[in-house]
Amino acid sequence: MTPMTLSRTRANGSLVTAMATLLLACTAHAGVEINTANEAELDSVRGLGPASTQRILKAREAGNFEDWEDVMKRVKGIRRATAEKLSADGLTVNGKSLDESAQTLPE
């Protein structure tokens, strides 16, 4: 292998590594919709463990969540502080973060 080929191989390896890192970062910040996510998808949200996931799925059997306030009412253990963390980690309700949902709630 010539020095030029070795240099190109290293550059291509760095590019592949950078692209893989970017892809993982985008995936990690992709939203998980509470109304359609399966058990594994809910478990992938930082802050949701197996018990919380089961409570969400059980509450969802009664119907989809309308907004974050509905989630906080129906799911034991999810109150404002927890909802803020889950929302920041990518959980959405009807495609909205907690901040977006709060902007549309009636006063």
Buried (B, 14 or more C-beta within 10 A) or exposed (E): EEEEEEEEEEEEEEEEEEEEEEEEEEEEEEBBBBBEBEEEBBBBBEBBEEEBBEBBBEBBEEEEBBBBBBBBEBBEEBEEEBBBBBBEBBBBBBEBBBEBBBEEEEE
